[in-house]
Amino acid sequence: MTTPKSATIPLRVGLVAGALVITGCWSIDGDLGVFTEGDTATGGDGTSTSESAGTSVGSDPGTGTAAPTSTDGGDENGESGEIVCPEGHPKLAPLWTAEFELDPEEGYLQDSFAVLSDGRIAVAAGSWSTFPEGSGVLWVGGDGSAQDWAFSPEDRPGYGPLGVRRAPDDSLVALGFTVEGEAHPMRLTRVPGDGSAVTVVDADLGQMAWPEDFELVGDSAVVIGRGYEEDEPFVMWVAQVDLDSGVLEWEVSPPSVNPVLGLEIATGPNGEIVAAHGTAGGAAEFKLWRLGDDGSVLWTADLLDPPAKTQELLDVVITPDEQVVALVQHYYPAKITLHAVGLAEGEVRWETQVAVEDESGSPGFGGALVDPDALLLPVARGPETFYSGDAADPITASLVRLSFTGEVLDDTPLPLTGLTAGYRTLKPARGKCGDLLLLHAQGGAELNRLWSFAP
């Protein structure tokens, strides 16, 4: 095991004379393993010994060029280094914290990210260097070091991204849309993982006007959203498009009630597709639809339990034992519930309450992570009654681990280093070394954080 290392590297993003300049703050704390020559190290006084701090890295985000393919710095001969996975840490011990302080007039991050097979992390990003805005990613090394940006070309912007997903070929796909008069054009931005040029295609999503969520199925993207306002009552649509051409492959409109919020889509390892809608307020609905590969509805599960008050479906996942689990955020008072049905037939399996508002705070979440043997749910708590649109509060966090039968196995506190106040919608993923990654990318550039915790 190596000695603990820490580093501080400027990281503010802006466009100066056509170059992407990184000049702000990146901090890493913890034992990251082995660093090769060329990596940032620290002197005995904690100051950075990196010679590249505050210099220009990469190219104009509007040029369509991709990020470097190495997971960390190279040596003096330009050869890529290697980060060895850390060993000897207690479970969920903090490994590092990456803080991304961006110029809000130039770009922004979305609360969506993916991890490539070589360990690089891609955070969904938008660029204001064009209008409509460009779509792409911020590349982050597997050790938390910010590397470079990759955006759609200036002459073909990808529009504001909903998020990014990792494709089977290790590329990243972002779905973006914009509003131009009465039209709502949509585009798919493809960011290759091998460093080749970013490509953009128009996406024909049929009668959908407001996309809300998407996932990848083989060489296609399946998207859920709703139609135009003049189609009141609103109509929910699910559409599948080809990734390479953007051509519509099918669309379907399962009967739904007021599908404005709480629209989610999930895909399984064998191409299974589950669409979901869950909101309660003026009009309440909580339904799951299993769709075939042609968009046909195979089953419908109605999970509404009246009297429903204020609640919103925030995530749907498919587990290795072929269950569909829907995760619901309740408000006033705040609580989190999980509801499971069978993937094959849609029959109800179980439901459980994970967290409820009490003296420890008001709970919220942003998404779940499916491990081979359990569901992981980062839960954040703040002092005020929670609603998804609330301003940032001082928060604490823990990782709730659940069995595939809904039993809470453990609830472990997680220190959110460097974040004194934030939103409760933390997004989880697994790093290449099996470390738990948590992303907080909401509420302004000063709140962008990425944490790594030991497996």
SEVOTI-277266 format. One record per residue (C-alpha): residue in three letters; chain; x, y, z. Coordinates in pm, whole numbers, padded with zeros to 5 digits. Example, Ala and Ser with C-alpha at 12.3 -4.5 7.8 and 13.67 -1.06 7.14 Angstrom:
REM SEVOTI-277266
  residu  chaine       X       Y       Z
     ALA       A   01230  -00450   00780
     SER       A   01367  -00106   00714
END
This chain:
REM SEVOTI-277266
  residu  chaine       X       Y       Z
     MET       A   00000   00000   00000
     THR       A   00135   00341  -00090
     THR       A   00143   00644   00133
     PRO       A  -00155   00881   00114
     LYS       A  -00131   01148  -00156
     SER       A  -00317   01470  -00207
     ALA       A  -00308   01729  -00479
     THR       A  -00464   02059  -00566
     ILE       A  -00482   02155  -00931
     PRO       A  -00650   02466  -01073
     LEU       A  -00965   02381  -01263
     ARG       A  -01172   02668  -01394
     VAL       A  -01307   02622  -01743
     GLY       A  -01326   02904  -01992
     LEU       A  -01252   02980  -02355
     VAL       A  -00955   03209  -02406
     ALA       A  -00827   03278  -02757
     GLY       A  -00991   02961  -02886
     ALA       A  -00835   02730  -02627
     LEU       A  -00988   02548  -02335
     VAL       A  -00824   02678  -02020
     ILE       A  -00841   02489  -01693
     THR       A  -00771   02715  -01399
     GLY       A  -00962   02628  -01074
     CYS       A  -00954   02359  -00809
     TRP       A  -00919   01984  -00814
     SER       A  -00839   01813  -00489
     ILE       A  -00762   01449  -00421
     ASP       A  -00719   01296  -00081
     GLY       A  -00640   00936  -00001
     ASP       A  -00427   00645  -00112
     LEU       A  -00473   00611  -00487
     GLY       A  -00217   00338  -00549
     VAL       A   00081   00375  -00781
     PHE       A   00151   00697  -00969
     THR       A   00391   00692  -01262
     GLU       A   00628   00968  -01367
     GLY       A   00436   01269  -01495
     ASP       A   00150   01242  -01246
     THR       A   00081   01523  -01008
     ALA       A   00243   01471  -00669
     THR       A   00276   01690  -00364
     GLY       A   00566   01828  -00172
     GLY       A   00604   01779   00199
     ASP       A   00422   02106   00262
     GLY       A   00119   01989   00062
     THR       A   00183   02218  -00236
     SER       A   00149   02080  -00586
     THR       A   00466   01982  -00772
     SER       A   00284   01948  -01104
     GLU       A   00433   02169  -01374
     SER       A   00112   02177  -01576
     ALA       A  -00118   02348  -01326
     GLY       A  -00304   02638  -01483
     THR       A  -00199   02562  -01840
     SER       A  -00412   02510  -02148
     VAL       A  -00514   02149  -02208
     GLY       A  -00697   02020  -02511
     SER       A  -00884   02214  -02773
     ASP       A  -01184   02440  -02819
     PRO       A  -01494   02249  -02698
     GLY       A  -01668   02345  -03019
     THR       A  -01428   02172  -03257
     GLY       A  -01560   01818  -03213
     THR       A  -01223   01675  -03109
     ALA       A  -01222   01402  -02848
     ALA       A  -01040   01361  -02521
     PRO       A  -00709   01179  -02471
     THR       A  -00750   00807  -02422
     SER       A  -00512   00751  -02131
     THR       A  -00655   00723  -01781
     ASP       A  -00391   00944  -01623
     GLY       A  -00084   01147  -01705
     GLY       A   00194   01014  -01927
     ASP       A   00569   01014  -01877
     GLU       A   00820   01246  -02042
     ASN       A   00815   01029  -02354
     GLY       A   00440   01060  -02388
     GLU       A   00372   00702  -02283
     SER       A   00056   00648  -02085
     GLY       A   00089   00579  -01714
     GLU       A  -00106   00333  -01505
     ILE       A  -00304   00363  -01186
     VAL       A  -00301   00051  -00972
     CYS       A  -00618  -00011  -00777
     PRO       A  -00583   00086  -00410
     GLU       A  -00565  -00188  -00150
     GLY       A  -00594  -00211   00224
     HIS       A  -00872   00045   00275
     PRO       A  -01175  -00016   00495
     LYS       A  -01497  -00061   00301
     LEU       A  -01639   00274   00180
     ALA       A  -01339   00470   00312
     PRO       A  -01300   00798   00116
     LEU       A  -01039   00768  -00161
     TRP       A  -01058   01103  -00341
     THR       A  -01275   01406  -00408
     ALA       A  -01279   01590  -00741
     GLU       A  -01410   01946  -00739
     PHE       A  -01497   02102  -01075
     GLU       A  -01535   02478  -01066
     LEU       A  -01663   02585  -01407
     ASP       A  -01730   02919  -01568
     PRO       A  -02113   02917  -01594
     GLU       A  -02097   03145  -01897
     GLU       A  -01903   02884  -02095
     GLY       A  -02042   02546  -01994
     TYR       A  -02211   02328  -01735
     LEU       A  -02228   01971  -01605
     GLN       A  -02532   01745  -01586
     ASP       A  -02600   01495  -01306
     SER       A  -02529   01201  -01536
     PHE       A  -02208   01006  -01592
     ALA       A  -02064   00676  -01715
     VAL       A  -01745   00476  -01663
     LEU       A  -01554   00331  -01959
     SER       A  -01372  -00003  -01960
     ASP       A  -01032   00167  -01920
     GLY       A  -01148   00347  -01606
     ARG       A  -01209   00693  -01751
     ILE       A  -01518   00871  -01626
     ALA       A  -01737   01076  -01861
     VAL       A  -01962   01341  -01703
     ALA       A  -02241   01481  -01921
     ALA       A  -02171   01842  -02017
     GLY       A  -02310   02127  -02221
     SER       A  -02123   02410  -02390
     TRP       A  -02240   02769  -02444
     SER       A  -01979   02832  -02717
     THR       A  -02258   02779  -02973
     PHE       A  -02630   02846  -02982
     PRO       A  -02815   02619  -02951
     GLU       A  -02564   02481  -02702
     GLY       A  -02325   02196  -02769
     SER       A  -02349   01853  -02609
     GLY       A  -02064   01636  -02485
     VAL       A  -01865   01518  -02184
     LEU       A  -01599   01618  -01936
     TRP       A  -01339   01341  -01923
     VAL       A  -01214   01253  -01576
     GLY       A  -00936   01005  -01502
     GLY       A  -00998   00700  -01289
     ASP       A  -00805   00878  -01013
     GLY       A  -01029   01186  -01025
     SER       A  -00799   01402  -01236
     ALA       A  -00983   01624  -01484
     GLN       A  -00845   01566  -01835
     ASP       A  -01028   01736  -02118
     TRP       A  -01360   01805  -02287
     ALA       A  -01526   01658  -02595
     PHE       A  -01816   01847  -02751
     SER       A  -02027   01834  -03065
     PRO       A  -01886   02040  -03355
     GLU       A  -01967   02413  -03369
     ASP       A  -02140   02375  -03705
     ARG       A  -02360   02092  -03570
     PRO       A  -02436   02142  -03199
     GLY       A  -02589   01851  -03014
     TYR       A  -02831   02064  -02809
     GLY       A  -02874   02061  -02430
     PRO       A  -02804   01705  -02309
     LEU       A  -03040   01496  -02096
     GLY       A  -02743   01284  -01994
     VAL       A  -02490   01032  -02126
     ARG       A  -02496   00654  -02163
     ARG       A  -02216   00410  -02241
     ALA       A  -02263   00216  -02565
     PRO       A  -02143  -00143  -02624
     ASP       A  -01844  -00016  -02825
     ASP       A  -01726   00195  -02527
     SER       A  -01841   00522  -02681
     LEU       A  -02065   00774  -02504
     VAL       A  -02408   00873  -02634
     ALA       A  -02584   01194  -02531
     LEU       A  -02943   01280  -02619
     GLY       A  -03012   01652  -02653
     PHE       A  -03304   01867  -02762
     THR       A  -03392   02231  -02804
     VAL       A  -03696   02446  -02880
     GLU       A  -03714   02639  -03207
     GLY       A  -04051   02808  -03233
     GLU       A  -04308   02529  -03241
     ALA       A  -04048   02266  -03328
     HIS       A  -03856   02056  -03075
     PRO       A  -03560   01911  -03268
     MET       A  -03353   01636  -03104
     ARG       A  -03006   01502  -03171
     LEU       A  -02781   01215  -03067
     THR       A  -02418   01305  -02998
     ARG       A  -02166   01019  -03016
     VAL       A  -01834   01064  -02831
     PRO       A  -01598   00776  -02924
     GLY       A  -01379   00640  -02649
     ASP       A  -01082   00592  -02882
     GLY       A  -01022   00962  -02943
     SER       A  -01180   00988  -03287
     ALA       A  -01411   01272  -03388
     VAL       A  -01743   01341  -03219
     THR       A  -02044   01285  -03447
     VAL       A  -02401   01417  -03432
     VAL       A  -02720   01291  -03601
     ASP       A  -03077   01422  -03595
     ALA       A  -03307   01195  -03392
     ASP       A  -03657   01133  -03525
     LEU       A  -03862   01070  -03211
     GLY       A  -04194   01078  -03389
     GLN       A  -04465   01257  -03192
     MET       A  -04252   01311  -02881
     ALA       A  -04183   01677  -02796
     TRP       A  -04036   01666  -02445
     PRO       A  -03797   01372  -02388
     GLU       A  -03740   01287  -02019
     ASP       A  -03518   00977  -02004
     PHE       A  -03335   00737  -02233
     GLU       A  -03133   00414  -02232
     LEU       A  -02942   00214  -02493
     VAL       A  -03046  -00124  -02634
     GLY       A  -02783  -00267  -02866
     ASP       A  -02745  -00021  -03154
     SER       A  -03054   00178  -03061
     ALA       A  -03169   00436  -02807
     VAL       A  -03509   00399  -02640
     VAL       A  -03657   00728  -02514
     ILE       A  -03955   00818  -02296
     GLY       A  -04127   01156  -02295
     ARG       A  -04450   01335  -02376
     GLY       A  -04610   01509  -02669
     TYR       A  -04684   01874  -02738
     GLU       A  -04884   02095  -02501
     GLU       A  -05169   02135  -02746
     ASP       A  -05229   01760  -02717
     GLU       A  -05383   01804  -02371
     PRO       A  -05443   01590  -02186
     PHE       A  -05073   01518  -02229
     VAL       A  -04978   01201  -02415
     MET       A  -04689   00979  -02309
     TRP       A  -04468   00838  -02583
     VAL       A  -04190   00579  -02593
     ALA       A  -03978   00571  -02908
     GLN       A  -03675   00379  -03031
     VAL       A  -03425   00525  -03277
     ASP       A  -03114   00394  -03450
     LEU       A  -02794   00529  -03293
     ASP       A  -02604   00573  -03619
     SER       A  -02877   00734  -03829
     GLY       A  -03132   00866  -03578
     VAL       A  -03409   00700  -03781
     LEU       A  -03727   00615  -03591
     GLU       A  -03765   00239  -03548
     TRP       A  -04093   00237  -03356
     GLU       A  -04307   00446  -03124
     VAL       A  -04586   00356  -02884
     SER       A  -04818   00549  -02653
     PRO       A  -04936   00343  -02353
     PRO       A  -05243   00508  -02193
     SER       A  -05122   00738  -01915
     VAL       A  -05248   01011  -01679
     ASN       A  -05077   01353  -01680
     PRO       A  -04730   01228  -01787
     VAL       A  -04525   01539  -01707
     LEU       A  -04297   01430  -01423
     GLY       A  -04182   01087  -01309
     LEU       A  -04112   00939  -01655
     GLU       A  -03840   00672  -01650
     ILE       A  -03707   00396  -01876
     ALA       A  -03503   00087  -01785
     THR       A  -03334  -00176  -02000
     GLY       A  -03215  -00524  -01909
     PRO       A  -02909  -00728  -02015
     ASN       A  -03110  -00916  -02279
     GLY       A  -03272  -00611  -02435
     GLU       A  -03574  -00599  -02203
     ILE       A  -03748  -00260  -02193
     VAL       A  -03961  -00126  -01909
     ALA       A  -04127   00216  -01924
     ALA       A  -04265   00378  -01610
     HIS       A  -04461   00678  -01492
     GLY       A  -04527   00779  -01133
     THR       A  -04659   01109  -00999
     ALA       A  -04926   01211  -00751
     GLY       A  -05089   01545  -00701
     GLY       A  -05379   01671  -00911
     ALA       A  -05378   01345  -01110
     ALA       A  -05213   01035  -00966
     GLU       A  -05059   00741  -01152
     PHE       A  -04798   00474  -01077
     LYS       A  -04762   00226  -01364
     LEU       A  -04496   00010  -01528
     TRP       A  -04515  -00118  -01886
     ARG       A  -04300  -00402  -02021
     LEU       A  -04239  -00344  -02392
     GLY       A  -04133  -00589  -02661
     ASP       A  -03853  -00522  -02908
     ASP       A  -04112  -00381  -03150
     GLY       A  -04272  -00152  -02890
     SER       A  -04569  -00378  -02820
     VAL       A  -04700  -00373  -02459
     LEU       A  -04637  -00714  -02299
     TRP       A  -04782  -00633  -01957
     THR       A  -04892  -00340  -01741
     ALA       A  -04842  -00320  -01363
     ASP       A  -05057  -00068  -01174
     LEU       A  -04892   00003  -00838
     LEU       A  -05094   00307  -00729
     ASP       A  -05203   00281  -00367
     PRO       A  -05466   00549  -00295
     PRO       A  -05484   00792  -00139
     ALA       A  -05160   00902  -00308
     LYS       A  -05032   01243  -00202
     THR       A  -04720   01417  -00334
     GLN       A  -04473   01169  -00479
     GLU       A  -04256   01121  -00785
     LEU       A  -04093   00821  -00952
     LEU       A  -03720   00896  -00979
     ASP       A  -03561   00570  -01100
     VAL       A  -03638   00223  -01235
     VAL       A  -03384  -00062  -01247
     ILE       A  -03377  -00427  -01351
     THR       A  -03203  -00667  -01112
     PRO       A  -02998  -00981  -01196
     ASP       A  -03278  -01203  -01056
     GLU       A  -03522  -01060  -01315
     GLN       A  -03715  -00810  -01108
     VAL       A  -03812  -00455  -01193
     VAL       A  -03764  -00217  -00901
     ALA       A  -03924   00129  -00905
     LEU       A  -03788   00390  -00662
     VAL       A  -04024   00664  -00544
     GLN       A  -03956   00993  -00367
     HIS       A  -04242   01107  -00144
     TYR       A  -04277   01466  -00023
     TYR       A  -04451   01630   00274
     PRO       A  -04338   01435   00471
     ALA       A  -04038   01305   00280
     LYS       A  -03978   00932   00251
     ILE       A  -03831   00684   00002
     THR       A  -04007   00362  -00101
     LEU       A  -03910   00078  -00336
     HIS       A  -04159  -00137  -00528
     ALA       A  -04069  -00460  -00710
     VAL       A  -04251  -00662  -00976
     GLY       A  -04145  -00965  -01179
     LEU       A  -03982  -00892  -01514
     ALA       A  -04153  -01175  -01699
     GLU       A  -04516  -01120  -01592
     GLY       A  -04525  -00793  -01395
     GLU       A  -04666  -00953  -01078
     VAL       A  -04608  -00765  -00751
     ARG       A  -04315  -00909  -00551
     TRP       A  -04248  -00672  -00260
     GLU       A  -04231  -00313  -00143
     THR       A  -04028  -00150   00133
     GLN       A  -03966   00185   00295
     VAL       A  -03598   00280   00302
     ALA       A  -03598   00619   00472
     VAL       A  -03847   00859   00629
     GLU       A  -03832   01216   00754
     ASP       A  -03738   01225   01124
     GLU       A  -03507   01406   01367
     SER       A  -03205   01312   01152
     GLY       A  -03342   01507   00856
     SER       A  -03552   01485   00543
     PRO       A  -03433   01213   00297
     GLY       A  -03388   01232  -00079
     PHE       A  -03207   01041  -00354
     GLY       A  -03108   01067  -00718
     GLY       A  -03071   00710  -00841
     ALA       A  -02989   00349  -00755
     LEU       A  -02696   00124  -00841
     VAL       A  -02743  -00247  -00912
     ASP       A  -02461  -00470  -00784
     PRO       A  -02454  -00845  -00857
     ASP       A  -02581  -00921  -00507
     ALA       A  -02765  -00610  -00386
     LEU       A  -02923  -00274  -00461
     LEU       A  -02731   00033  -00349
     LEU       A  -02907   00360  -00278
     PRO       A  -02721   00677  -00174
     VAL       A  -02957   00866   00057
     ALA       A  -02892   01230   00148
     ARG       A  -03063   01416   00432
     GLY       A  -03114   01785   00492
     PRO       A  -03279   01991   00766
     GLU       A  -03578   02114   00565
     THR       A  -03875   01926   00422
     PHE       A  -03749   01800   00088
     TYR       A  -03875   01869  -00261
     SER       A  -03673   01795  -00574
     GLY       A  -03663   02164  -00671
     ASP       A  -03549   02296  -00333
     ALA       A  -03243   02516  -00293
     ALA       A  -02926   02357  -00162
     ASP       A  -02922   02267   00209
     PRO       A  -02651   02140   00442
     ILE       A  -02668   01766   00382
     THR       A  -02539   01437   00518
     ALA       A  -02531   01111   00322
     SER       A  -02531   00737   00372
     LEU       A  -02530   00430   00149
     VAL       A  -02827   00199   00198
     ARG       A  -02770  -00158   00078
     LEU       A  -03075  -00374   00011
     SER       A  -03126  -00738  -00078
     PHE       A  -03326  -00833  -00385
     THR       A  -03614  -00915  -00151
     GLY       A  -03629  -00560  -00017
     GLU       A  -03449  -00616   00314
     VAL       A  -03222  -00333   00429
     LEU       A  -02884  -00501   00487
     ASP       A  -02686  -00202   00610
     ASP       A  -02681   00178   00612
     THR       A  -02330   00326   00610
     PRO       A  -02254   00699   00654
     LEU       A  -02060   00861   00369
     PRO       A  -01856   01181   00424
     LEU       A  -01917   01431   00145
     THR       A  -01575   01595   00153
     GLY       A  -01570   01954   00030
     LEU       A  -01947   01999   00013
     THR       A  -02099   02206   00293
     ALA       A  -02440   02238   00124
     GLY       A  -02597   02065  -00172
     TYR       A  -02891   01882  -00325
     ARG       A  -03005   01536  -00222
     THR       A  -03003   01386  -00572
     LEU       A  -02666   01203  -00566
     LYS       A  -02595   00974  -00864
     PRO       A  -02395   00649  -00810
     ALA       A  -02174   00432  -01033
     ARG       A  -01893   00179  -00998
     GLY       A  -01537   00274  -01096
     LYS       A  -01300   00038  -01272
     CYS       A  -01148  -00066  -00939
     GLY       A  -01490  -00140  -00794
     ASP       A  -01491   00185  -00599
     LEU       A  -01822   00359  -00539
     LEU       A  -01849   00686  -00731
     LEU       A  -02096   00957  -00632
     LEU       A  -02171   01257  -00854
     HIS       A  -02321   01588  -00739
     ALA       A  -02370   01819  -01039
     GLN       A  -02659   02047  -00953
     GLY       A  -02717   02393  -00818
     GLY       A  -02433   02584  -00982
     ALA       A  -02070   02534  -01075
     GLU       A  -01947   02577  -00719
     LEU       A  -02136   02260  -00613
     ASN       A  -01993   02019  -00873
     ARG       A  -01827   01725  -00695
     LEU       A  -01726   01366  -00769
     TRP       A  -01631   01133  -00482
     SER       A  -01469   00790  -00476
     PHE       A  -01510   00543  -00188
     ALA       A  -01328   00212  -00138
     PRO       A  -01504  -00107  -00261
END
